[in-house]
Every structure is written in structure tokens, then in C-alpha cells.
Amino acid sequence: MPAMATSASLQARAAALRAEIQRLDHAYYVLDAPLVPDEDYDRLFRELQDLEAAHPELRTADSPTQRVGGAPLPEFAAVHHRVPMLSIQTETDTTPQGAIAFDQRVRNKLGLGPHDPPVIYDAELKFDGLAISLRYEHGVLVQASTRGDGETGEDVTQNVRTIRSVALRLRSDTPPAVLEVRGEVLMHRADFERYNARQRARGLPTLVNPRNGAAGSIRQLDPQLAAQRPLHFYAYGWGEIVGWPDQPQTQHGMLDAFESFGLPVAKQRVAGPGPQTLIEFHARIAAARDQLPFDIDGVVYKVDSLELQARLGFRNREPVWAVAHKYPAQERSTRVLAIDIQVGRTGKLTPVAKLEPVFVGGVTVTNATLHNEDEVRRKDVRVGDTVIVRRAGDVIPEVVAVELDRRPADAGGPFDLYKQLGGRCPVCGSAIVREPGEADWRCTGGLYCPAQRKQAILHYASRRAMDIEGLGEKLVDQLVDGGLVRTVADLYQLDQPALAALDRMADKSAGNLLAAIERSKSATLARFLYALGIRHVGEATAKDLARHFGSLDAIVQAPVDALLQVKDIGPVVAQSIRTFFDQPHNREVLALLRARGVHWDETGAAAAAGPLAGKTLVLTGTLPHMSRDQARQRIEAAGGKVAGSVSKKTDYVVAGAEAGSKLAKAQELGVAVIDEAGLLELLGDA
């Protein structure tokens, strides 16, 4: 093939690859609608990389391969903004009156009277990130710069190229000769949390909040480090424009055009007449604020007509035609008065900062969660510290960071939860434990601890445990709050008059509940063990324990070494069982249950001699004549075990109609697959 033809074909292939990758990037990062699997995308990207490596002359400024890389920058070059990047006035009145005041100022400036038509406005989000200007020349991104002082910013082109939602080339056959797009670089909250989790796992520094994370990422001197930060860009304005004959003449029209160019624009925006449009938008965004993927600190109102914007002009370098209408602050500084420990419904111990009252996000905050001991130590929160407190909607306030430069000389020492509590639950006095690999300390007095009463009773009464029909959450609340039930053993001393007197209860429903409680006195050992709510002891483990030991007393007295002999029980589970039965409060409740008539069949070990003894089965799909529960009961009665996932240790997969991934996994591993008829044959019913 002639050299010229080869060169032309390579150029065409490189151009096609760039166009396709840019199309896929736009779908994935802007539209949030992936078009192909990751491996297909990676294959195209590698092909373009290889092609450009072999033929550097094919590499263009807008190539997707140029997003990541480049040598570290010695410093950021200064960029003079041809059109200044000015800030806008802030309306601090967070009530609807703020929107009304803005509208009145605009109407006064335009000379409009009360009977003149309403002004059309555009309402948008006020992002909480870093302002950026993107300069496109003939559709190609040639420069990105920060706001700086409004007149001069910093050249951060290489770092901004790493942001996948930033278009390297506009999606237009006839783009403007020059288009400066103004917008915000920010970090989504979920990305922020994932990034910090990875950093903590590696023992590396974490980011304080998404806003600082975005700003710090853009100002990294090494673009490869910036590329590791998950950033997004949203366009909302413009600077210099040259050679755009059909430029829209409204704010919302400009943003629509940006979207058509492949630039990301927030969906949350509206155009409409008068202040009521603004008031409704402000309220609607306030209600949905916590569901947004990113942080905002208000909304922005703009006169929609560009001609009116020009007439209104600027005052003190701020546009008269726009205003930021803020929401109440969500981050404020205050002082830590103490660190208390709360016990949750499941026994989890959570450190809570007691604060000097501070008004945050529209409410006065006096407490803020510190999550767990590791978080307290990572942030190094101490009594006496000044801390930044964050509140988002109905989310529990949390301590974001410590202002270390304001730490007093007499601040307390590093936080030590075990030492502070003396190793005992602050509510019931039971021992506290923290298992290897876990972040939380927990109370071990599950059957006794008042903080865990409601959860313990609900679990005990659940269908797969003691199956006390009618004992739901609202009724348990009444029983515990009214002092009628302190532990699960007290359920067996309830009487008809006490129950009938409860809200929404009558003689008949009280009688039905008492009958269900009476029926629950007779159970299997496995169900009873599961009902106790021992940490890590689910249904399968409870059945394994019952089969192995045969009696409750043998389990209560079993040392860790003996527990480790049970199939599928490891050191963590064995220690959890041992710790539970070592607590005097838990043993007292067991004694009361027995004294009040609760009993169980202690012949569970006999099932080990059944036709499925030692076999592990997995159920998937819908069987024609048996429910999942019925099949499980038949298998376990025959000495078998039902597992939730397929592994090389699985003996049979019982597959019914619409079997899913478990069937595929069994076929991949070569595990025997049978249907309901095959199961019945194994059970001896054929």
C-alpha cells in the first residue's frame, strides 16, 4: 500500500477513535448513561494510545489521551481574563422576601411600574466548589484558568484536562471562533467519601470537605495527582465570545446551547416570570438539597434577557442583574465541651461531641456524632478543641475537622473509648468488645441492656426466630416505654388486662398475642439460639451449633476451642459466642426464660444421620411445588445445610424456574445441578 494511503488511513482511524471515545465520555460523565462495558471502552482507548505512541504526529490537543499526564508544573502561569470573572451580590435574607427584594431592585432599575409585565428570570444552583474559565478556540479547549482576583487567574489547563466531564472539543460543526465558558469544578459527595476511604485504608491524608478537595485538586502541581481526584465540572456562564452569529439572547438559551455543545449543565434550573418563580425554585431546591450529589450553599437568580442584563449593568463590580440567594449555613465553628458515649439499638457504642450551642443549617446544634473511635483519633478531636460542625438537612450533625491552631493548652488528651468507660457499657455495665477488623466497640449485654431492649425483643419475636405473631415495632415501643417489658423473659408474664389497656389493643387482639406468646414457648434449639441475637450467629450457624452440641447447656459451657470444632465457625464467631454467654446478665435472662416455660427440642444432633448429612446445598429460582422455606426445612431435617452462595464446597445447586447467577456459578465451578425432582430423590421421596 502506498505510504500516502497508509498515512491517510491512520489519520482517519485516529480521528474516528477520538470521536468515539469523546462520545462515550460524554455519555458516561455528563449524561450518566454508559453506552458500552468498561472493557470495550478500555480497548478503544488503548488502541488510540498505541496509535499515537507509534505516530506522535497523530496526537492532537483534544485527544482523550491527553487528559492525564504531563510533567509536574514548577508553578502556575498567570492568565489575564479578557472579560473579568466577577462575583455576584449575596442576598442574606433566606426567606422569600430575599427574592422579592431582588425583583424590586431590578424593576426599579428598569423603570418598571406595578402594572408593567413581570421580568423573566433564570434560576440556577449556587455551587460550592472552585470557579473555572474554559477557553475554546474553534471548538478546541486551549486553556483553563482559575478566577484569581477576577482580573488575573492561574493557568490550570493540564489539571482541568484530567476532568472527564470537561469537553476537550465542543460537539459542533460550526463552533464559535472563541468561547470562554465559566463554571464550577466540584467533587460529588459520594466520590469524596470513597476517596477518603481509600486514603484511610492506605494510611494517607484525607480531604477535609468536597469544596477544599476540589480546590486543592485543581491547584496540584502534578497533573497525575490531580487525575486521581474524582472531579466534575458544571457550566453556568461565559466570558469572551467571538464569531458566534446565532448566539442565543437569553441566559437559559445560552445554557441550552452549552448542553448541545457537550458541556455539562445542572438539570436543576428554571426560567419564568416574576419573583414567584424564584421563590418556588428556592423552596424546591431547599427541600431536595440533601439529595443532590454535590454541595450547594444557595441558588442564583439572573435576569433571563441578555439585552436587559446589558441595560442593568454593574454596580461596585457586581452585576445588578444577578444575585445569590443563600440558605442557612451548614458549617460553623464551636467548642467541644465533652465527649460522651451513646449505646445504639444494636449495642454499637458511638462517641458524641457535646458542643457549645451553635446555629448551623437553620437549627441550634448542641451534639455532633464522631462516628467511632478511629474517626475521633484520625481527626484528633479533644475536649476543649474548637471544631468545624456540619449539618445537612435531617442528617445528624458531625464534626468535620479540628481547628488545631486554636487548641487550648489545657485541652484533654487523645481519645480512648475503652479507658474512658473502664471497659464497661455506660448503660448496663456489661463488658464492651471490639472485634478484629471492626471500627466499632459494642456492648455484649444484648438480652439485658436497656439501650438494646426494643431491638432484642423485635429480633426474638421475628418470624425466623420465636415467631410471635402480632408483636410489632409499635407494640414493642408501648411495652418497653410503659415499663411492662424489660427483657424478652418478661413477655411470658404479660396478662390480658395489661395488654388490652394499650393503645390500639382490645380483648381479642390481646388474646391473640398471648396465644402467640404461649406457642413460642415450644421451639427448636436452633430457633432459640438464633432468637438470642448473638452477634455473628445467624440461622445457619445456630443450626450448626444445635446439631453439633445437641443441648443449650453444652453450648453455654463450651470453651472457644470446642466452638471452633463446629463446621464453618471461626475465631471471631467463636469468641462472640463465648463473650455473650460469659455475661452474667445474659445468663440471668436465659434462666428466667426457662423458669417461665420456654423449652426446646434437644435432639437436634440426630438430624446428622439423615440422607443429606454433611451435604451443602444452594437454592436458586422458583421450585414448582415447594417454597424456599419448605425446601430449606426439608433439607435441614435430612441433615443437610443450605448456603446462600455457590462455592467449590457446594455439593448440589437446586435450580428452579428463572434461576440466576447462582446457576451460572455452579456451571462454571462444575457443581452438580438438580431440580425439585432430584432434590426429592435425595430426600428419599422419589
C-alpha positions in Angstrom: 0.0 0.0 0.0 1.4 3.5 -0.8 2.8 5.5 2.1 0.4 8.3 1.5 -2.6 6.0 1.6 -1.3 4.4 4.8 -0.9 7.8 6.4 -4.4 8.8 5.4 -5.9 5.6 6.8 -4.1 6.1 10.1 -5.3 9.7 10.4 -8.8 8.6 9.7 -8.6 5.8 12.3 -7.2 8.2 14.9 -9.9 10.7 14.2 -12.6 8.0 14.4 -11.2 6.7 17.7 -11.1 10.2 19.2 -14.7 10.9 18.1 -15.9 7.6 19.5 -14.1 8.0 22.9 -15.4 11.5 23.2 -18.9 10.3 22.5 -18.6 7.6 25.2 -17.0 10.0 27.7 -19.9 12.5 27.2 -22.5 9.7 27.7 -20.7 8.4 30.8 -19.5 11.5 32.6 -22.1 14.1 31.5 -25.3 12.2 30.8 -24.6 9.4 33.4 -25.7 6.9 30.8 -22.8 4.5 29.9 -23.1 3.1 26.4 -20.6 0.2 26.4 -18.9 -2.0 29.0 -15.7 -0.7 30.6 -13.6 -3.3 28.8 -14.8 -2.1 25.4 -14.0 1.5 26.3 -10.5 0.4 27.5 -9.9 -1.4 24.3 -10.6 1.7 22.2 -8.6 3.9 24.5 -5.5 1.5 24.3 -5.8 1.4 20.6 -5.6 5.2 20.4 -2.7 5.3 22.8 -0.8 2.8 20.8 -1.5 4.6 17.6 -0.3 7.9 18.9 2.8 6.3 20.5 3.8 4.8 17.1 2.8 8.0 15.2 3.2 11.1 17.5 2.2 13.4 14.7 -1.3 12.0 15.1 -1.6 13.2 18.7 -3.9 16.3 18.9 -4.6 18.8 21.7 -8.1 17.5 22.1 -7.2 13.8 22.1 -8.7 11.9 25.1 -5.2 10.5 25.8 -4.1 14.0 26.8 -6.4 14.2 29.8 -3.9 12.5 32.1 -0.2 13.0 32.2 2.3 15.7 31.7 5.3 16.7 33.8 4.8 18.4 37.2 4.5 22.2 36.9 7.1 24.3 38.6 4.4 27.0 39.1 1.1 28.2 37.6 1.4 30.8 34.9 -0.8 34.0 35.2 -3.8 34.3 32.9 -5.3 37.7 32.2 -9.1 37.4 31.9 -10.2 39.3 28.8 -13.7 39.5 30.4 -13.3 39.8 34.2 -14.6 36.9 36.4 -16.6 38.9 38.9 -18.5 37.8 41.9 -22.2 38.5 42.4 -24.1 40.1 45.3 -25.3 37.8 48.1 -28.9 38.1 49.4 -28.5 37.0 53.1 -32.3 37.1 53.8 -33.1 33.4 53.4 -36.8 33.9 53.4 -39.0 34.5 50.3 -38.5 38.2 50.9 -35.0 37.9 49.5 -36.3 37.0 46.1 -39.0 39.8 46.3 -36.3 42.4 47.2 -34.2 41.4 44.2 -37.1 41.6 41.8 -38.0 45.1 43.2 -34.4 46.3 42.7 -34.4 45.1 39.1 -37.8 46.6 38.3 -36.8 50.0 39.9 -33.6 50.0 37.8 -35.5 49.3 34.6 -38.1 51.9 35.4 -41.0 49.4 35.5 -44.2 50.2 37.4 -46.6 47.9 39.2 -48.7 47.5 36.1 -45.9 46.6 33.8 -45.3 42.9 32.8 -43.2 40.8 35.1 -39.5 40.3 34.4 -38.5 36.9 33.1 -35.8 35.3 35.4 -33.5 32.3 35.2 -32.9 30.4 38.5 -29.9 28.1 38.9 -27.9 26.4 41.6 -25.1 28.1 43.5 -22.3 25.5 43.5 -19.9 25.2 46.4 -16.6 24.5 44.5 -13.9 26.3 42.6 -14.8 28.8 39.7 -13.0 28.0 36.5 -12.9 29.5 33.0 -12.5 27.3 29.9 -11.3 28.9 26.7 -12.3 27.1 23.5 -10.9 28.3 20.2 -12.7 26.9 17.1 -14.2 24.3 19.4 -11.0 23.0 21.0 -10.1 23.5 24.6 -6.9 25.6 24.7 -6.8 27.0 28.2 -8.3 26.6 31.7 -7.8 29.2 34.4 -8.9 29.9 38.0 -10.8 33.1 38.9 -7.9 34.5 40.9 -8.7 38.2 41.8 -11.2 38.4 39.0 -8.8 40.1 36.6 -5.9 37.6 36.7 -6.1 33.9 37.4 -3.8 30.9 37.2 -3.3 28.6 34.2 -4.5 25.1 35.3 -5.1 23.7 31.9 -3.2 20.4 32.4 -5.1 19.7 35.6 -8.5 20.6 34.2 -7.9 18.3 31.2 -8.0 15.3 33.7 -11.7 16.1 34.5 -13.7 13.6 32.4 -16.8 15.8 32.2 -14.9 18.7 30.6 -15.2 18.5 26.8 -11.8 18.7 25.1 -13.7 19.6 21.9 -17.1 21.1 21.5 -19.8 19.0 19.9 -20.5 21.4 17.0 -19.6 21.5 13.3 -19.6 25.3 13.5 -18.4 26.3 17.0 -17.7 29.9 17.9 -14.2 31.2 17.0 -13.7 31.9 20.7 -15.9 30.8 23.6 -14.9 31.2 27.2 -17.2 29.0 29.3 -17.4 29.9 33.0 -18.4 27.2 35.6 -17.6 25.4 38.7 -15.3 22.4 39.4 -16.5 20.4 42.4 -16.4 17.0 43.9 -19.5 14.8 44.4 -20.1 13.8 48.0 -20.1 10.1 47.2 -16.8 10.4 45.3 -15.4 12.4 48.3 -16.3 9.7 50.7 -14.9 6.9 48.5 -11.7 8.9 48.0 -11.2 9.4 51.7 -12.0 5.7 52.5 -9.2 4.7 50.1 -6.8 7.2 51.6 -7.6 6.0 55.1 -7.0 2.4 54.0 -3.6 3.4 52.7 -2.7 5.4 55.8 -2.6 8.6 53.7 -4.1 12.1 54.4 -7.8 12.7 53.7 -9.7 15.7 52.4 -11.5 18.0 54.8 -14.6 18.6 52.7 -15.6 18.3 49.0 -15.1 22.1 48.4 -11.5 22.1 49.7 -10.9 18.8 47.8 -11.9 20.3 44.5 -9.8 23.5 45.0 -6.8 21.6 46.2 -7.0 19.1 43.3 -7.1 21.8 40.6 -4.0 23.5 42.2 -1.9 20.4 42.3 1.4 21.0 40.6 1.4 17.4 39.4 -1.4 16.7 36.9 -1.1 12.9 37.5 -2.0 13.5 41.2 -4.9 15.8 40.1 -6.2 13.0 37.9 -6.6 10.7 40.9 -9.2 13.1 42.4 -12.8 12.5 41.2 -13.9 15.9 39.9 -16.8 17.2 37.9 -17.5 20.5 36.0 -20.8 22.3 35.5 -21.1 25.4 33.2 -23.3 28.4 34.2 -21.8 31.4 32.4 -19.4 32.8 29.8 -16.7 35.3 29.2 -15.2 36.4 25.8 -17.2 35.3 22.8 -16.0 35.8 19.2 -17.7 34.6 16.0 -21.0 33.2 17.1 -23.6 34.7 14.7 -26.5 32.7 16.1 -25.7 33.3 19.8 -28.8 32.9 21.9 -30.2 36.1 23.5 -31.3 34.7 26.9 -29.5 33.1 29.9 -31.4 29.9 29.7 -30.9 29.8 25.9 -27.1 30.0 26.4 -27.1 27.2 28.9 -29.2 25.1 26.4 -26.6 25.8 23.8 -23.8 24.8 26.1 -25.6 21.4 26.7 -25.8 20.9 22.9 -22.0 21.6 22.7 -21.5 18.6 25.1 -20.8 20.8 28.2 -22.4 19.6 31.5 -25.1 22.0 32.8 -27.0 21.2 36.0 -30.5 19.9 35.4 -31.8 21.9 38.3 -32.7 25.3 36.7 -35.8 27.1 35.6 -36.9 30.2 33.7 -40.1 32.0 34.4 -41.9 35.3 35.2 -41.6 37.3 38.4 -40.4 36.7 41.9 -42.8 33.8 42.4 -40.7 31.7 40.0 -37.7 32.4 42.2 -39.5 31.7 45.5 -40.8 28.4 44.3 -37.3 27.4 43.0 -35.6 28.4 46.2 -38.1 26.3 48.2 -38.0 23.3 45.9 -34.2 23.2 45.9 -34.1 23.6 49.7 -36.3 20.5 50.1 -34.2 18.5 47.6 -30.8 19.9 48.7 -29.6 16.8 50.6 -30.5 14.5 47.7 -28.2 16.5 45.3 -25.0 14.6 44.5 -22.9 17.7 45.4 -22.9 20.6 47.9 -24.5 23.9 47.2 -24.9 26.9 49.5 -27.8 28.6 47.8 -29.4 29.4 44.4 -28.7 32.1 41.9 -31.2 34.4 40.2 -30.4 36.1 36.9 -32.4 38.3 34.6 -33.0 36.0 31.6 -32.8 38.5 28.8 -29.2 39.3 27.8 -30.4 42.7 26.4 -31.8 43.5 29.8 -28.6 42.3 31.5 -26.7 44.8 29.4 -29.1 47.6 30.3 -28.9 46.8 34.0 -25.1 46.7 34.0 -22.9 46.5 37.1 -22.6 48.3 40.5 -19.4 48.1 42.5 -18.1 45.4 40.1 -21.2 43.2 40.8 -23.9 42.6 38.2 -27.2 44.3 39.1 -29.0 41.6 37.0 -28.0 38.7 39.3 -28.0 37.8 43.0 -27.1 34.7 45.1 -29.9 33.7 47.4 -28.3 31.7 50.2 -29.5 29.0 52.6 -28.7 28.9 56.3 -25.0 28.0 56.9 -24.3 24.2 57.1 -20.8 24.6 58.6 -19.9 26.6 61.7 -17.2 26.6 64.4 -17.8 25.9 68.0 -16.1 24.3 71.1 -16.2 20.7 72.4 -17.3 20.6 76.0 -17.2 16.9 76.4 -17.2 13.6 74.5 -20.0 11.2 75.6 -20.7 7.6 74.5 -24.1 6.6 73.3 -25.3 3.0 73.1 -27.3 2.2 70.0 -30.2 -0.3 69.5 -27.7 -3.0 68.3 -25.2 -2.3 71.1 -22.9 -0.1 69.0 -21.0 2.5 71.0 -20.9 5.9 69.3 -18.8 8.8 70.6 -20.8 12.1 70.6 -19.3 15.6 70.9 -21.2 17.8 73.4 -20.9 21.3 72.0 -21.3 24.9 72.9 -24.6 25.7 71.2 -24.1 26.9 67.6 -26.7 27.8 64.9 -26.0 25.6 61.9 -28.2 24.9 58.9 -31.2 26.6 60.4 -31.2 24.9 63.8 -29.2 25.2 67.1 -26.8 22.3 67.4 -25.5 21.0 70.8 -24.4 17.5 69.8 -22.5 16.1 66.9 -21.6 12.5 66.0 -18.0 11.4 66.0 -18.8 8.0 64.4 -16.3 5.8 66.1 -13.0 5.7 68.0 -10.9 5.6 64.8 -12.6 8.7 63.5 -12.1 10.6 66.7 -8.4 9.7 66.7 -8.0 10.4 62.9 -9.4 13.9 63.4 -7.7 14.2 66.8 -10.8 15.6 68.5 -10.2 16.5 72.1 -12.2 18.1 74.9 -11.7 21.9 74.7 -11.0 21.9 70.9 -12.6 24.4 68.5 -14.1 22.3 65.7 -16.0 22.8 62.5 -19.5 21.3 62.7 -21.5 20.4 59.6 -25.2 19.8 59.3 -27.1 18.8 56.1 -30.9 18.7 56.3 -32.1 16.0 58.7 -28.7 14.3 58.8 -27.2 14.1 62.2 -24.6 16.9 62.7 -21.0 15.8 62.5 -17.6 17.2 63.4 -15.7 17.8 60.2 -12.3 18.9 61.4 -10.4 20.4 64.3 -9.0 24.0 64.2 -5.7 22.9 65.6 -4.3 26.4 65.7 -7.0 27.3 68.3 -6.3 24.2 70.6 -6.0 25.4 74.2 -3.0 24.4 76.3 -5.3 22.5 78.7 -7.2 20.5 76.1 -7.7 16.9 77.0 -5.5 14.1 75.8 -6.1 11.7 72.8 -9.5 9.9 72.9 -9.6 6.4 74.3 -13.1 4.9 74.4 -12.2 1.8 76.4 -10.3 3.7 79.0 -13.0 6.4 79.4 -15.6 3.7 80.0 -13.4 1.4 82.1 -14.3 -1.4 79.6 -18.0 -1.4 80.6 -21.2 -0.4 78.8 -22.3 3.0 80.2 -25.9 1.8 80.2 -25.9 -1.7 81.6 -22.3 -2.3 82.8 -21.7 -5.3 80.6 -18.3 -5.8 79.0 -17.6 -4.0 75.8 -15.7 -5.6 72.9 -14.1 -4.6 69.6 -13.6 -7.4 67.2 -10.6 -7.6 64.9 -11.1 -5.6 61.7 -14.1 -3.7 63.1 -14.3 0.0 63.7 -17.0 -0.1 66.5 -16.9 -1.1 70.1 -20.1 -2.9 71.2 -21.9 -3.7 74.4 -22.2 -7.5 75.0 -25.3 -7.4 77.2 -27.7 -7.9 74.3 -30.6 -9.6 76.2 -30.3 -7.2 79.2 -29.0 -3.8 78.1 -31.9 -1.2 78.3 -30.5 0.6 75.2 -30.9 -2.6 73.2 -34.2 -3.8 74.6 -36.5 -2.9 71.8 -34.2 -4.3 69.1 -33.6 -7.5 71.1 -37.4 -8.1 71.6 -38.2 -7.5 68.0 -35.5 -9.9 66.8 -36.6 -12.5 69.4 -40.2 -12.3 68.2 -39.4 -12.3 64.4 -40.7 -15.0 62.1 -37.5 -16.9 61.7 -36.8 -16.8 65.5 -39.6 -17.4 68.0 -42.3 -16.3 65.6 -44.5 -14.3 67.9 -47.1 -13.1 65.5 -48.6 -9.6 66.3 -45.6 -8.3 68.3 -44.5 -5.5 66.0 -42.5 -2.3 66.5 -45.3 0.0 67.7 -46.4 -2.5 70.3 -42.9 -3.2 71.5 -42.4 0.6 71.9 -45.5 0.7 74.2 -44.4 -2.4 76.2 -40.9 -1.1 76.8 -41.8 2.6 77.3 -44.6 1.6 79.7 -42.2 -0.5 81.8 -44.1 -3.7 81.1 -41.2 -5.5 79.4 -37.5 -5.1 80.4 -36.2 -8.3 78.8 -37.6 -11.0 76.5 -38.3 -13.1 79.6 -40.9 -10.5 80.7 -43.0 -11.4 77.6 -44.1 -14.6 79.3 -45.6 -12.7 82.3 -47.9 -10.4 80.3 -51.6 -10.7 81.0 -54.8 -9.9 79.2 -55.8 -6.7 81.2 -52.3 -5.1 80.8 -52.3 -5.8 77.0 -55.9 -4.8 76.4 -55.2 -1.4 78.0 -52.6 -0.5 75.4 -53.3 1.9 72.5 -55.0 0.2 69.6 -55.3 -3.1 71.5 -58.5 -4.7 72.7 -59.5 -8.0 74.3 -59.4 -10.0 71.1 -56.1 -8.7 69.8 -54.6 -9.1 73.3 -55.8 -12.7 73.4 -54.3 -13.4 70.0 -51.0 -12.0 71.1 -51.0 -14.0 74.4 -51.8 -17.2 72.4 -48.8 -16.5 70.0 -46.5 -15.9 73.0 -47.7 -19.2 74.5 -47.0 -21.1 71.3 -43.5 -19.6 71.2 -42.6 -21.4 74.4 -42.0 -24.6 72.4 -39.2 -24.2 69.9 -36.2 -25.9 68.3 -32.8 -25.3 69.9 -31.6 -23.7 66.6 -34.5 -21.2 66.6 -33.9 -20.3 70.2 -30.2 -19.8 69.7 -30.9 -17.5 66.7 -33.6 -15.6 68.7 -31.0 -14.7 71.3 -29.4 -12.3 68.9 -25.8 -13.3 69.5 -23.5 -11.3 67.2 -22.5 -13.2 64.1 -24.9 -16.1 64.9 -27.4 -16.3 62.1 -29.8 -19.1 61.3 -27.2 -21.4 59.6 -24.7 -21.0 62.5 -27.4 -21.6 65.1 -28.4 -24.8 63.3 -24.7 -25.9 63.2 -24.4 -25.3 66.9 -27.6 -27.2 67.7 -26.5 -30.2 65.6 -23.0 -30.2 67.0 -23.7 -29.9 70.7 -27.3 -31.1 71.0 -28.1 -29.0 74.1 -28.1 -25.4 75.3 -26.0 -26.2 78.4 -23.3 -27.7 76.3 -23.1 -24.6 74.2 -23.2 -22.2 77.2 -20.3 -24.1 78.8 -18.2 -24.7 75.6 -14.8 -23.1 75.6 -13.6 -21.4 72.4 -11.6 -24.4 71.3 -14.7 -26.6 71.4 -16.7 -24.0 69.5 -14.0 -23.9 66.8 -14.8 -27.6 66.1 -18.2 -26.7 64.7 -18.4 -26.6 61.0 -17.9 -23.1 59.5 -17.3 -21.4 62.9 -14.0 -19.4 63.0 -12.2 -17.5 65.8 -14.3 -14.3 65.5 -17.7 -16.1 65.8 -16.4 -18.5 68.5 -15.2 -15.6 70.6 -18.5 -13.7 70.1 -20.5 -16.7 71.3 -18.2 -17.2 74.3 -18.4 -13.5 75.2 -22.2 -13.5 75.1 -22.6 -16.4 77.4 -19.9 -15.1 79.8 -22.1 -12.1 80.7 -23.9 -12.7 83.9 -26.9 -10.5 82.8 -27.4 -12.7 79.7 -27.3 -15.9 81.7 -29.9 -14.5 84.1 -32.3 -13.9 81.3 -31.7 -17.5 80.0 -32.6 -18.8 83.4 -35.8 -16.7 83.6 -36.8 -17.9 80.1 -36.5 -21.5 81.2 -38.3 -20.8 84.5 -41.2 -19.2 82.6 -41.7 -22.3 80.4 -39.7 -21.7 77.3 -38.3 -25.1 76.2 -36.8 -26.6 73.1 -36.1 -30.0 71.5 -32.6 -31.0 72.3 -32.4 -33.9 69.8 -31.0 -31.7 67.0 -27.9 -33.9 66.7 -30.0 -36.8 65.5 -30.5 -35.0 62.2 -26.9 -35.5 61.4 -27.7 -39.1 60.5 -30.2 -38.1 57.7 -29.7 -38.8 54.0 -28.2 -35.3 53.4 -25.8 -35.4 56.4 -22.7 -33.4 55.7 -24.0 -32.0 52.4 -24.3 -28.3 51.5 -27.0 -27.2 49.0 -27.8 -23.9 47.4 -31.4 -23.0 46.3 -32.0 -20.7 43.3 -35.0 -19.9 41.2 -38.7 -20.9 41.9 -39.5 -24.6 42.5 -42.8 -25.9 41.1 -44.2 -27.4 44.3 -42.2 -26.1 47.3 -41.4 -22.7 48.6 -37.8 -21.8 49.5 -38.6 -22.1 53.2 -40.2 -25.5 52.7 -37.2 -26.8 50.7 -34.8 -25.4 53.4 -36.7 -27.1 56.2 -36.8 -30.5 54.3 -33.0 -30.3 53.6 -32.1 -29.3 57.2 -34.4 -32.0 58.6 -32.4 -34.5 56.5 -29.1 -33.3 58.0 -28.1 -31.0 55.1 -27.1 -27.3 55.2 -28.5 -24.6 52.9 -25.9 -22.0 52.0 -26.5 -18.6 50.4 -23.8 -18.7 47.8 -22.2 -21.2 45.5 -18.6 -22.3 46.1 -16.4 -25.3 45.4 -17.6 -26.7 48.7 -21.2 -26.8 47.5 -22.5 -30.3 46.8 -25.7 -29.5 44.9 -27.4 -26.5 43.5 -31.2 -26.9 43.4 -32.4 -24.8 40.4 -36.0 -23.8 39.7 -37.6 -21.5 37.1 -35.8 -18.2 36.5 -32.6 -19.4 38.2 -30.0 -16.6 38.1 -26.3 -16.1 38.7 -26.1 -18.9 41.2 -26.9 -21.4 38.4 -24.2 -19.8 36.2 -21.7 -20.0 39.0 -22.5 -23.7 39.6 -22.0 -24.5 35.9 -18.7 -22.5 36.0 -17.4 -24.5 39.0 -18.7 -27.9 37.9 -21.1 -28.2 40.8 -23.9 -30.7 40.4 -27.3 -29.0 39.4 -30.6 -30.7 40.2 -34.2 -29.8 40.0 -37.0 -30.3 42.6 -37.5 -33.9 41.5 -33.8 -34.5 42.0 -34.0 -33.0 45.5 -36.9 -35.2 46.4 -34.9 -38.2 45.2 -32.1 -37.2 47.5 -34.6 -36.9 50.3 -35.8 -40.4 49.7 -39.3 -39.3 48.4 -38.9 -40.5 44.8 
